[in-house]
Amino acid sequence: MSVKWVDLNYPHDSGFQAALEGEGFRVRWSLDSKLARRLDIEGWSLATQDEGGNSVVLKVKDYPEDQTLLKKRDVIDAPA
């Protein structure tokens, strides 16, 4: 797995966010200090792109810490 450093608007502008949302995912940036909680407890996963058979994680250089793009399956409430 490799890292691609992008800007905050890259997922939207590249169409990657729309593709994930079309597959039923929510997309958000997460501070790296919160990644363990988001991935292990809150049910998020890394939003990876495939580039030539290699999984690529999107990250943003930010101050005071970097951010990573995550995705989570949208849950639709079932009728009562």
Secondary structure, 3 states (H helix, E strand, C coil): CEEEECCCCHHHHHCHHHHHHHCCEEEEEEEHHHHHHHHHCCCCEECEEEECCEEEEEEECCCCCCEEEEEEECCCCCCC
